[in-house]
Amino acid sequence: MKNVLSLCLCAALLFLFACAIPAGAVVLQATIKGTVSDVSLANNTLTLSDPQQYGCDYGSGTSAPVCSWTPLNTSTLTGTVPDPAAFSVFAQHDQAVAVSLGGTGGTWIALAKLYGSGASAEYATDEIGDIGSLPTALIGDYAVSAMTIPNCSACTGTSCMATYSNATITSGKMIVAQQVLAPGESLFFNGRNDASSVNVTFVNGEALSDSCPGYSGLIGGVQPVSDYIVHVVPPIGSNAAATGATPSYALTTTSAPVTTTQKSALPFSALCILGLGIAVLVAHRRRN
């Protein structure tokens, strides 16, 4: 009887824990930087030589993480490209950043073309694929962010096809353009006085299913991956990109953004119940 009671209590606690965790990404991403050594249209691949992997040391969690690039013990890494646009953007000797899921190489879900050469190439002029997974900053003090909106009639597990994407372009700390894009639509901004511009196209994508009826509370699964094409024309005297200075520009905003709320990983009430359950189990074992 004691064993049955213990098993029932443990099962209840595990069920509570599972219900409290929202749908989430479980596949680790590998972020690689290197020099483009081959771009193969026939094989649909892009190869990086002298690859370095991006990683962060979070220490005890009480201070900001320290992030750096560490050389890998391999001379090249190859992966399929996330969009055919990569073949018109990348060429041999370009500096690039690539992101893959579940391991290094194999399938790139995102690519960024860096401006300049060697260690001085820090800012991206082009981003292709799942731009939210890239740690690189865009040249010209620009940034592009996007949030996909699910098609709740086309879901499988934790992911749905995306009907729209809410795209935002910022310059410095100010939003300069916003628009809800359907697949194939673009958002363009050139309102600064330095001849620079930004164009972002939403090709297609996926979104989390947890906001759809009947899918709330699902856990695990591969994180949604979307395909964007971002191109930045650098400012005149592009070294200004690294200064953080914000030139004057005209504010352009279209289509109110679509916002979503995200659930906390484990609500406080669930933690309390979980702790109480463990305490009851321990007390029961001591009495017996």
Secondary structure, DSSP 8 states (H G I E B T S, - for coil): -HHHHHHHHHHHHHHHHHHHS-S---S-EEEEEEEEEEEETTTTEEEEEEEEEEEEE-TTSSS--EEEEEE-SSSEEEEE-SSTTHHHH--TT-EEEEEEESSSSEEEEEEEEESSSGGG--EEEEEEE-GGG---EEGGGEEEEEEEEEEEEEEETTEEEEEEEEEEEEETTEEEEEEEE-TT-EEEE--BSSS-EEEEEEEE-EEESTTSTTTTT---S-----EEEEEEE--SSGGGGGT-----B-----S---------SS-HHHHHHHHHHHHHHHHHHHH-
